[in-house]
């Protein structure tokens, strides 16, 4: 229900802006981003989601949603970047969901794809650092 999501985003922003509640502001922005995606503008939705993450960069769920949106809009490199950043910040979030999603992306591409090679190399450096 897009109207409900728009209303929720507005309520979150208005309730959070006066007290500068980062999580509420970020989720309000996220609601707007998801509505924008659903209305057919994934690039603008991704930009809005990136602004939401800038408000509260430690929100793993926001980062995951952005990665999913980037995959849906064809920005595989951007999705890999977001998932690697999530792994860097909290490798155990949801039982290692970032690493699992990265492997799913890598498996969907050819093994010699530069995105796979770079992504695996970056992930390995985080695991073994």
C-alpha positions in Angstrom: 0.0 0.0 0.0 2.0 3.0 -1.3 -0.3 5.6 0.3 0.2 3.9 3.7 4.0 3.9 3.2 3.9 7.6 2.3 1.9 8.4 5.4 4.2 6.3 7.5 7.3 8.1 6.2 5.7 11.4 6.9 4.8 10.5 10.4 8.3 9.1 11.1 9.9 12.2 9.8 7.6 14.7 11.6 7.8 12.8 14.9 11.6 12.5 14.7 12.7 15.8 13.3 12.0 17.9 16.4 14.2 15.7 18.6 16.6 14.8 15.9 16.0 11.1 16.4 18.3 9.5 13.8 16.6 6.2 13.5 13.2 7.7 12.9 14.5 10.2 10.4 16.4 7.4 8.6 13.3 5.1 8.4 11.1 8.0 7.3 13.5 8.6 4.4 13.5 4.8 3.8 9.7 4.7 3.4 10.0 7.5 0.9 12.7 5.7 -1.0 10.8 2.4 -1.2 7.7 4.3 -2.4 9.8 5.9 -5.1 11.2 2.5 -6.2 7.7 1.1 -6.3 6.5 4.0 -8.4 9.0 3.1 -11.0 12.1 5.2 -10.3 14.7 2.9 -8.8 17.6 5.3 -9.4 16.0 8.1 -7.4 14.9 5.5 -4.8 18.5 4.4 -4.4 19.7 8.0 -4.0 17.1 8.5 -1.3 18.1 5.3 0.5 21.7 6.4 0.4 20.6 9.7 2.1 18.8 7.6 4.8 22.0 5.6 5.4 23.9 8.8 5.7 21.6 9.8 8.6 22.3 6.6 10.4 25.1 4.5 8.8 25.0 1.7 11.4 21.5 0.6 10.4 22.1 -2.8 8.9 18.6 -3.3 7.7 18.7 0.0 5.7 21.9 -1.1 4.1 20.4 -4.4 3.2 17.4 -2.8 1.7 19.6 -0.5 -0.4 21.6 -3.5 -1.6 18.4 -5.3 -2.6 17.2 -2.2 -4.5 20.5 -1.8 -6.3 20.3 -5.5 -7.4 16.8 -4.9 -8.6 17.8 -1.8 -10.6 20.8 -3.6 -12.1 23.6 -1.9 -10.0 25.3 -5.1 -9.0 28.5 -3.3 -8.1 26.6 -1.0 -5.8 24.9 -3.9 -4.1 28.3 -5.6 -3.5 29.7 -2.4 -2.1 26.8 -2.0 0.4 27.0 -5.7 1.5 30.7 -5.4 2.0 30.3 -2.3 4.1 27.6 -4.1 6.1 30.0 -7.0 6.6 32.7 -4.7 7.7 30.5 -3.0 10.2 28.9 -6.1 11.6 29.9 -9.4 10.1 27.5 -11.4 12.4 24.3 -9.4 11.7 21.5 -11.8 11.1 23.9 -14.8 11.2 26.2 -13.4 8.6 23.4 -12.3 6.1 25.7 -9.9 4.3 28.2 -12.7 3.5 25.4 -15.0 2.5 23.9 -12.4 0.1 27.4 -11.7 -1.3 27.9 -15.4 -2.1 24.4 -15.5 -3.8 25.4 -12.5 -6.0 28.8 -14.1 -6.8 27.2 -17.4 -7.7 24.8 -15.6 -10.0 27.7 -14.2 -12.0 30.4 -15.9 -14.0 33.5 -16.8 -11.8 35.8 -14.7 -14.0 33.5 -11.6 -13.8 35.6 -8.7 -12.5 32.9 -7.9 -9.9 33.1 -11.4 -8.5 36.9 -11.4 -8.4 37.1 -7.9 -6.8 34.3 -8.7 -4.4 35.7 -12.0 -3.3 39.1 -10.4 -2.8 37.7 -7.6 -0.7 35.6 -10.0 1.4 38.6 -12.3 1.9 40.7 -9.4 3.1 38.0 -8.5 5.7 37.7 -12.1 6.9 41.4 -12.7 7.3 42.4 -9.3 8.5 
